[in-house]
Amino acid sequence: MTEITLYDIYMALGEPALFALGNRSENPQCLVEQGVNRVMSATLADAQTLILDRFKSLTLQDIGGEFISYFNDKGHNS
């Protein structure tokens, strides 16, 4: 648990989409939509990079420890 990261799990799952939004049409005829698509694509790519970098630094042990702390803070004993 100390070595398995969220990134490892993400990769093992086949790199599923991180976002449920994106470009409706990859090749729109509307110039405004083309501009929006470029900005959205770049923004989502930047966000994905940040999320995946964070996944690389979080281990299952980190998540387990956080869960136990939260569980205990809510008045439950482990």
N, C-alpha and C positions, 0 to 999 in steps of 0.2 A: 504493500500500500504506500510505502514511502517513495517508491520510484515511479509508480504509474501516474501519469498526468492526465488531465482532461483532454489535452491534445492527443495523447496516445489513444484514448477512447474515441475521440472524434475521428481520427484516422482509421481506426479499426472498424468504425461504422460506415466507412466509405465516403468520408467527407460530405455529410449531408448539408443541405442549404442552411445557412444561419439566419436568413431573413425570409420572411414570407411576402416581401414586396420587391418590386423591381420594375423594369421596363415592360409596359404592356405590349409594345410592338418594337422589335429590334430595328426595323427599317421604316419608320414612319415617314409619311409624305409632308407632314406639317413641320415647318422650320422651328416653331416654338417647342414642339414635342421632341424634336431632335436635340435641341439645346438642353432641355430638361433631362433627357435620357443621358446625355454626356455627363452632366453634373451629378445625377443620381448614381450612375455607374461608378464614377470616381469616388463619390462619398461612401457608397456601400463597400467598395474595395478597401478604402482606408479603414472603415469601421471593422471589416472582417480581419484585416491585418492586426488591429489593436486587440480584438477579441482572441484571436488565435495566439498572439503573444502572451496574453494573460492565461489562456488555457495551458500553455507550456510551463507556467510557473505554479500552477495549482495541482497538488497531488490528491489522491484519494484520502490520504491521511489528513491533509488540510481540511478537506470537506467533512470528514468524519469528526474531526475536532470541533469544527464550527457547529455541526449539528448537535453534538453533545453539549457544548456551551449554551446554545440556544434552548435546547431541551431542558437543561438545568435551570436556566434563567426563567423559564415558564413554570417553575415549581415542581418539576419532575426530577426524580433521582435516577441516575443511570446504574 
